[in-house]
Structures are given as structure tokens and as C-alpha cells.
Amino acid sequence: MLNGVPAEHAGAAGGVLETAAQLGMSLGVTVLGLIFAAGRSAFGAALLGNLGLAVAALPLLYGRRQPRPAM
């Protein structure tokens, strides 16, 4: 997946890829937890808070993109 990334940016690109994977897994666990804990108010509320924080973090992930240098 990182074939198009220049060697000097490989570390940063790997970090962004890992962050996106972790965020995706967090969202998946949250959604599944909400499905299974629909009747429990405190646990469901905590999962909704987690989902809200994860969704709020998405613009931070995409807002830091820098333009690619011309080749």
C-alpha cells in the first residue's frame, strides 16, 4: 500500500496508515457494542460517547494532508 510514497516519507505514511486502521477498528468495536448493548443505558451511553469522539477525530486525520510535490 505504501509503494507510491517516497522513501523519506515512508515513516510518516506508515504512521498515518496505522492510525487509520486503529480508528477503523475502534469504530467497528463501538458499533458492534452498541448493537449488543442496546438495552443497557450506562454502557450504551459510554459507547455512544466513544463513537462521537472517534467521528470527531476523522477531520483531524484528513485535515493534515499536505499537497504532493510536483515530479
N, CA, C and O atoms as CSV, one atom per row, in Angstrom:
chain,resi,resn,atom,element,x,y,z
A,1,MET,N,N,0.800,-1.191,0.000
A,1,MET,CA,C,0.000,0.000,0.000
A,1,MET,C,C,0.847,1.261,0.000
A,1,MET,O,O,0.362,2.325,-0.383
A,2,LEU,N,N,2.067,1.167,0.409
A,2,LEU,CA,C,2.908,2.360,0.506
A,2,LEU,C,C,3.898,2.469,-0.651
A,2,LEU,O,O,4.917,3.150,-0.532
A,3,ASN,N,N,3.607,1.806,-1.763
A,3,ASN,CA,C,4.541,1.814,-2.892
A,3,ASN,C,C,4.719,3.199,-3.493
A,3,ASN,O,O,5.816,3.521,-3.951
A,4,GLY,N,N,3.684,4.028,-3.508
A,4,GLY,CA,C,3.767,5.342,-4.122
A,4,GLY,C,C,4.339,6.418,-3.225
A,4,GLY,O,O,4.418,7.579,-3.627
A,5,VAL,N,N,4.739,6.056,-2.020
A,5,VAL,CA,C,5.255,7.043,-1.061
A,5,VAL,C,C,6.773,7.125,-1.195
A,5,VAL,O,O,7.451,6.098,-1.198
A,6,PRO,N,N,7.313,8.343,-1.305
A,6,PRO,CA,C,8.778,8.479,-1.361
A,6,PRO,C,C,9.427,7.927,-0.077
A,6,PRO,O,O,8.821,7.926,0.994
A,7,ALA,N,N,10.642,7.473,-0.218
A,7,ALA,CA,C,11.337,6.841,0.908
A,7,ALA,C,C,11.455,7.769,2.116
A,7,ALA,O,O,11.393,7.307,3.256
A,8,GLU,N,N,11.624,9.068,1.882
A,8,GLU,CA,C,11.800,9.984,3.016
A,8,GLU,C,C,10.503,10.210,3.793
A,8,GLU,O,O,10.537,10.743,4.902
A,9,HIS,N,N,9.354,9.812,3.223
A,9,HIS,CA,C,8.068,9.974,3.901
A,9,HIS,C,C,7.463,8.627,4.322
A,9,HIS,O,O,6.311,8.570,4.752
A,10,ALA,N,N,8.234,7.559,4.197
A,10,ALA,CA,C,7.703,6.223,4.487
A,10,ALA,C,C,7.293,6.078,5.956
A,10,ALA,O,O,6.274,5.449,6.242
A,11,GLY,N,N,8.044,6.634,6.872
A,11,GLY,CA,C,7.705,6.526,8.291
A,11,GLY,C,C,6.411,7.239,8.629
A,11,GLY,O,O,5.573,6.704,9.355
A,12,ALA,N,N,6.245,8.438,8.108
A,12,ALA,CA,C,5.017,9.204,8.352
A,12,ALA,C,C,3.823,8.516,7.708
A,12,ALA,O,O,2.747,8.454,8.302
A,13,ALA,N,N,4.005,7.999,6.499
A,13,ALA,CA,C,2.911,7.319,5.810
A,13,ALA,C,C,2.510,6.050,6.560
A,13,ALA,O,O,1.323,5.736,6.652
A,14,GLY,N,N,3.469,5.334,7.085
A,14,GLY,CA,C,3.161,4.144,7.882
A,14,GLY,C,C,2.400,4.503,9.147
A,14,GLY,O,O,1.495,3.776,9.557
A,15,GLY,N,N,2.759,5.616,9.764
A,15,GLY,CA,C,2.049,6.060,10.963
A,15,GLY,C,C,0.615,6.450,10.664
A,15,GLY,O,O,-0.291,6.139,11.437
A,16,VAL,N,N,0.404,7.131,9.541
A,16,VAL,CA,C,-0.959,7.507,9.151
A,16,VAL,C,C,-1.777,6.260,8.840
A,16,VAL,O,O,-2.942,6.172,9.226
A,17,LEU,N,N,-1.183,5.305,8.154
A,17,LEU,CA,C,-1.876,4.056,7.826
A,17,LEU,C,C,-2.267,3.308,9.096
A,17,LEU,O,O,-3.386,2.806,9.199
A,18,GLU,N,N,-1.364,3.228,10.053
A,18,GLU,CA,C,-1.657,2.539,11.313
A,18,GLU,C,C,-2.727,3.274,12.116
A,18,GLU,O,O,-3.590,2.640,12.723
A,19,THR,N,N,-2.676,4.603,12.124
A,19,THR,CA,C,-3.688,5.391,12.829
A,19,THR,C,C,-5.067,5.169,12.227
A,19,THR,O,O,-6.046,5.009,12.956
A,20,ALA,N,N,-5.148,5.159,10.907
A,20,ALA,CA,C,-6.427,4.924,10.238
A,20,ALA,C,C,-6.962,3.523,10.552
A,20,ALA,O,O,-8.164,3.349,10.756
A,21,ALA,N,N,-6.075,2.530,10.590
A,21,ALA,CA,C,-6.504,1.174,10.921
A,21,ALA,C,C,-7.026,1.097,12.357
A,21,ALA,O,O,-8.052,0.467,12.611
A,22,GLN,N,N,-6.329,1.731,13.287
A,22,GLN,CA,C,-6.766,1.723,14.678
A,22,GLN,C,C,-8.108,2.432,14.843
A,22,GLN,O,O,-8.967,1.974,15.596
A,23,LEU,N,N,-8.288,3.553,14.137
A,23,LEU,CA,C,-9.544,4.286,14.201
A,23,LEU,C,C,-10.687,3.453,13.634
A,23,LEU,O,O,-11.782,3.434,14.197
A,24,GLY,N,N,-10.438,2.769,12.530
A,24,GLY,CA,C,-11.452,1.898,11.947
A,24,GLY,C,C,-11.849,0.764,12.876
A,24,GLY,O,O,-13.029,0.432,12.992
A,25,MET,N,N,-10.862,0.168,13.538
A,25,MET,CA,C,-11.162,-0.911,14.482
A,25,MET,C,C,-11.949,-0.386,15.675
A,25,MET,O,O,-12.860,-1.054,16.165
A,26,SER,N,N,-11.603,0.798,16.139
A,26,SER,CA,C,-12.327,1.396,17.261
A,26,SER,C,C,-13.784,1.654,16.892
A,26,SER,O,O,-14.687,1.379,17.683
A,27,LEU,N,N,-14.009,2.178,15.704
A,27,LEU,CA,C,-15.381,2.415,15.258
A,27,LEU,C,C,-16.151,1.097,15.130
A,27,LEU,O,O,-17.320,1.023,15.508
A,28,GLY,N,N,-15.509,0.075,14.609
A,28,GLY,CA,C,-16.163,-1.227,14.472
A,28,GLY,C,C,-16.557,-1.821,15.809
A,28,GLY,O,O,-17.671,-2.323,15.957
A,29,VAL,N,N,-15.667,-1.772,16.778
A,29,VAL,CA,C,-15.971,-2.289,18.113
A,29,VAL,C,C,-17.092,-1.484,18.754
A,29,VAL,O,O,-17.958,-2.046,19.425
A,30,THR,N,N,-17.081,-0.172,18.550
A,30,THR,CA,C,-18.116,0.678,19.118
A,30,THR,C,C,-19.484,0.361,18.529
A,30,THR,O,O,-20.467,0.244,19.260
A,31,VAL,N,N,-19.545,0.222,17.222
A,31,VAL,CA,C,-20.832,-0.070,16.581
A,31,VAL,C,C,-21.345,-1.437,17.008
A,31,VAL,O,O,-22.528,-1.583,17.314
A,32,LEU,N,N,-20.474,-2.442,17.034
A,32,LEU,CA,C,-20.913,-3.762,17.487
A,32,LEU,C,C,-21.339,-3.729,18.949
A,32,LEU,O,O,-22.319,-4.375,19.319
A,33,GLY,N,N,-20.630,-2.998,19.772
A,33,GLY,CA,C,-21.019,-2.866,21.178
A,33,GLY,C,C,-22.370,-2.200,21.331
A,33,GLY,O,O,-23.164,-2.591,22.187
A,34,LEU,N,N,-22.640,-1.190,20.504
A,34,LEU,CA,C,-23.947,-0.533,20.554
A,34,LEU,C,C,-25.060,-1.487,20.158
A,34,LEU,O,O,-26.146,-1.454,20.736
A,35,ILE,N,N,-24.797,-2.330,19.182
A,35,ILE,CA,C,-25.807,-3.295,18.745
A,35,ILE,C,C,-26.108,-4.294,19.863
A,35,ILE,O,O,-27.273,-4.590,20.128
A,36,PHE,N,N,-25.086,-4.806,20.511
A,36,PHE,CA,C,-25.281,-5.834,21.534
A,36,PHE,C,C,-25.722,-5.269,22.882
A,36,PHE,O,O,-26.296,-6.001,23.689
A,37,ALA,N,N,-25.469,-3.991,23.147
A,37,ALA,CA,C,-25.793,-3.410,24.448
A,37,ALA,C,C,-26.907,-2.379,24.338
A,37,ALA,O,O,-26.902,-1.379,25.055
A,38,ALA,N,N,-27.854,-2.617,23.449
A,38,ALA,CA,C,-28.911,-1.634,23.215
A,38,ALA,C,C,-29.759,-1.401,24.466
A,38,ALA,O,O,-30.276,-0.299,24.649
A,39,GLY,N,N,-29.915,-2.392,25.320
A,39,GLY,CA,C,-30.782,-2.251,26.476
A,39,GLY,C,C,-30.115,-1.703,27.721
A,39,GLY,O,O,-30.808,-1.336,28.669
A,40,ARG,N,N,-28.802,-1.634,27.752
A,40,ARG,CA,C,-28.080,-1.185,28.947
A,40,ARG,C,C,-27.732,0.291,28.790
A,40,ARG,O,O,-26.953,0.660,27.911
A,41,SER,N,N,-28.300,1.116,29.625
A,41,SER,CA,C,-28.194,2.562,29.416
A,41,SER,C,C,-26.779,3.106,29.647
A,41,SER,O,O,-26.287,3.864,28.811
A,42,ALA,N,N,-26.120,2.753,30.731
A,42,ALA,CA,C,-24.806,3.335,31.029
A,42,ALA,C,C,-23.757,2.853,30.025
A,42,ALA,O,O,-22.950,3.645,29.539
A,43,PHE,N,N,-23.770,1.572,29.721
A,43,PHE,CA,C,-22.795,1.030,28.769
A,43,PHE,C,C,-23.049,1.585,27.373
A,43,PHE,O,O,-22.110,1.935,26.658
A,44,GLY,N,N,-24.308,1.665,26.993
A,44,GLY,CA,C,-24.652,2.225,25.696
A,44,GLY,C,C,-24.260,3.688,25.584
A,44,GLY,O,O,-23.793,4.135,24.537
A,45,ALA,N,N,-24.451,4.430,26.667
A,45,ALA,CA,C,-24.068,5.844,26.669
A,45,ALA,C,C,-22.557,6.000,26.520
A,45,ALA,O,O,-22.092,6.897,25.817
A,46,ALA,N,N,-21.794,5.137,27.171
A,46,ALA,CA,C,-20.338,5.189,27.052
A,46,ALA,C,C,-19.904,4.876,25.621
A,46,ALA,O,O,-18.999,5.518,25.088
A,47,LEU,N,N,-20.545,3.900,25.009
A,47,LEU,CA,C,-20.206,3.557,23.630
A,47,LEU,C,C,-20.585,4.681,22.667
A,47,LEU,O,O,-19.865,4.947,21.704
A,48,LEU,N,N,-21.711,5.336,22.927
A,48,LEU,CA,C,-22.081,6.482,22.089
A,48,LEU,C,C,-21.061,7.609,22.227
A,48,LEU,O,O,-20.730,8.273,21.245
A,49,GLY,N,N,-20.570,7.823,23.430
A,49,GLY,CA,C,-19.520,8.823,23.630
A,49,GLY,C,C,-18.257,8.467,22.879
A,49,GLY,O,O,-17.619,9.335,22.283
A,50,ASN,N,N,-17.888,7.190,22.902
A,50,ASN,CA,C,-16.709,6.719,22.171
A,50,ASN,C,C,-16.900,6.917,20.677
A,50,ASN,O,O,-15.980,7.350,19.983
A,51,LEU,N,N,-18.081,6.604,20.183
A,51,LEU,CA,C,-18.367,6.789,18.762
A,51,LEU,C,C,-18.276,8.266,18.391
A,51,LEU,O,O,-17.718,8.613,17.350
A,52,GLY,N,N,-18.818,9.129,19.233
A,52,GLY,CA,C,-18.747,10.559,18.966
A,52,GLY,C,C,-17.324,11.075,18.917
A,52,GLY,O,O,-16.987,11.885,18.054
A,53,LEU,N,N,-16.488,10.618,19.830
A,53,LEU,CA,C,-15.089,11.044,19.833
A,53,LEU,C,C,-14.337,10.532,18.608
A,53,LEU,O,O,-13.512,11.244,18.034
A,54,ALA,N,N,-14.626,9.295,18.214
A,54,ALA,CA,C,-13.957,8.739,17.042
A,54,ALA,C,C,-14.367,9.483,15.776
A,54,ALA,O,O,-13.525,9.767,14.923
A,55,VAL,N,N,-15.639,9.798,15.650
A,55,VAL,CA,C,-16.106,10.542,14.478
A,55,VAL,C,C,-15.531,11.954,14.494
A,55,VAL,O,O,-15.194,12.491,13.439
A,56,ALA,N,N,-15.415,12.558,15.662
A,56,ALA,CA,C,-14.833,13.893,15.763
A,56,ALA,C,C,-13.352,13.887,15.383
A,56,ALA,O,O,-12.828,14.914,14.952
A,57,ALA,N,N,-12.674,12.758,15.533
A,57,ALA,CA,C,-11.257,12.666,15.197
A,57,ALA,C,C,-11.020,12.519,13.696
A,57,ALA,O,O,-9.910,12.768,13.228
A,58,LEU,N,N,-12.032,12.121,12.936
A,58,LEU,CA,C,-11.847,11.924,11.499
A,58,LEU,C,C,-11.363,13.181,10.773
A,58,LEU,O,O,-10.447,13.075,9.958
A,59,PRO,N,N,-11.926,14.357,11.024
A,59,PRO,CA,C,-11.401,15.548,10.326
A,59,PRO,C,C,-9.946,15.838,10.667
A,59,PRO,O,O,-9.220,16.402,9.847
A,60,LEU,N,N,-9.514,15.463,11.855
A,60,LEU,CA,C,-8.105,15.669,12.213
A,60,LEU,C,C,-7.208,14.791,11.351
A,60,LEU,O,O,-6.109,15.197,10.971
A,61,LEU,N,N,-7.680,13.586,11.044
A,61,LEU,CA,C,-6.891,12.667,10.234
A,61,LEU,C,C,-6.766,13.186,8.804
A,61,LEU,O,O,-5.686,13.119,8.217
A,62,TYR,N,N,-7.845,13.697,8.245
A,62,TYR,CA,C,-7.826,14.154,6.865
A,62,TYR,C,C,-7.469,15.634,6.726
A,62,TYR,O,O,-7.121,16.076,5.631
A,63,GLY,N,N,-7.546,16.396,7.792
A,63,GLY,CA,C,-7.246,17.817,7.725
A,63,GLY,C,C,-5.763,18.125,7.651
A,63,GLY,O,O,-5.391,19.251,7.320
A,64,ARG,N,N,-4.910,17.165,7.946
A,64,ARG,CA,C,-3.471,17.393,7.978
A,64,ARG,C,C,-2.792,17.026,6.667
A,64,ARG,O,O,-1.562,17.008,6.612
A,65,ARG,N,N,-3.531,16.737,5.623
A,65,ARG,CA,C,-2.950,16.341,4.345
A,65,ARG,C,C,-2.194,17.510,3.737
A,65,ARG,O,O,-2.657,18.650,3.766
A,66,GLN,N,N,-1.047,17.216,3.198
A,66,GLN,CA,C,-0.238,18.229,2.540
A,66,GLN,C,C,-0.207,17.918,1.044
A,66,GLN,O,O,-0.247,16.752,0.653
A,67,PRO,N,N,-0.138,18.949,0.211
A,67,PRO,CA,C,-0.082,18.684,-1.238
A,67,PRO,C,C,1.181,17.947,-1.618
A,67,PRO,O,O,2.241,18.144,-1.025
A,68,ARG,N,N,1.052,17.106,-2.601
A,68,ARG,CA,C,2.203,16.360,-3.093
A,68,ARG,C,C,3.107,17.267,-3.925
A,68,ARG,O,O,2.615,18.088,-4.699
A,69,PRO,N,N,4.401,17.128,-3.776
A,69,PRO,CA,C,5.300,17.933,-4.615
A,69,PRO,C,C,5.223,17.476,-6.078
A,69,PRO,O,O,5.000,16.298,-6.359
A,70,ALA,N,N,5.407,18.405,-6.986
A,70,ALA,CA,C,5.382,18.069,-8.411
A,70,ALA,C,C,6.611,17.236,-8.755
A,70,ALA,O,O,7.704,17.465,-8.237
A,71,MET,N,N,6.407,16.273,-9.634
A,71,MET,CA,C,7.525,15.393,-10.008
A,71,MET,C,C,8.197,15.889,-11.242
A,71,MET,O,O,9.159,15.279,-11.709
